[in-house]
Amino acid sequence: MRPSRRAPDELRPVTLERGVVKYAEGSCLVKFGDTHVLVTATLEDRLPPWLKGQGRGWVTAEYGMLPRATSERTRREASAGKQSGRTVEIQRLIGRSLRTIVDLEALGERQITVDCDVLQADGGTRTASITGAWVALADCINWMKTRNMIKANVMRDNVAAISCGIYQGTPVLDLDYAEDSEAETDANFVMTGDGRIIEVQGTAEREPFTQEELLSLMALARKGVARLVDLQKMAVA
């Protein structure tokens, strides 16, 4: 039995609330159960120096956790003078996941920065961030369309992410912290709306896992991502 009493293939309650930040071109408050992430998308008429003059834009991301997103206070990384390796890894994952479904040439010589701030963490902060980031990005692109800044279809597909793991010998979907901290194997899957794979991160925490177990986790992830994509489409409809 899972601590949350969910079925093995059951997501936590998921909500995607748009337009929660007044000044951002796009925003989304995403909740995967007790994991809550505030995502904003900011349009800027500037590019990294190495991209200037190439006729295409850029999408990048930043990620961070508020000090009391967890049960004990976490020191702000700004006060430590540098980001942790985990933070850098996650924000790079978010950025490259979004870029896979964006037509950067159609975007033009502009940059969209997606900020993911974890308000409350209970496992799966990176997967919630990616899922909510797509909604914020979609709203930012729509903001540009209404102002005739772009005409082509900039976003080519949805992108969403979900965690899976082996908990007490059973493959399960969307791990919360209680499961993640005790799982024999945990993995994160990032996929497009049409089911293509962007990234798979899988780690054996205790015993190595088999190819059959990996495929079972993949099947769960496909089901979970399909549900998340449906929720994204309903959110921006």
Sequence and secondary structure as in RCSB ss.txt:
>XXXX:A:sequence
MRPSRRAPDELRPVTLERGVVKYAEGSCLVKFGDTHVLVTATLEDRLPPWLKGQGRGWVTAEYGMLPRATSERTR
REASAGKQSGRTVEIQRLIGRSLRTIVDLEALGERQITVDCDVLQADGGTRTASITGAWVALADCINWMKTRNMI
KANVMRDNVAAISCGIYQGTPVLDLDYAEDSEAETDANFVMTGDGRIIEVQGTAEREPFTQEELLSLMALARKGV
ARLVDLQKMAVA
>XXXX:A:secstr
  TT   TT    EEEEE  SSSSSEEEEEEETTEEEEEEEEEES   GGGTTSS  EEEEEEEE TTSSSS   
 HHHHTS  HHHHHHHHHHHHHHHTTB HHHH S EEEEEEEEEE SS HHHHHHHHHHHHHHHHHHHHHHTTS 
 S  B S EEEEEEEEETTEEEES  HHHHTT SEEEEEEEETTS EEEEEEEESSS   HHHHHHHHHHHHHHH
HHHHHHHHHHH 
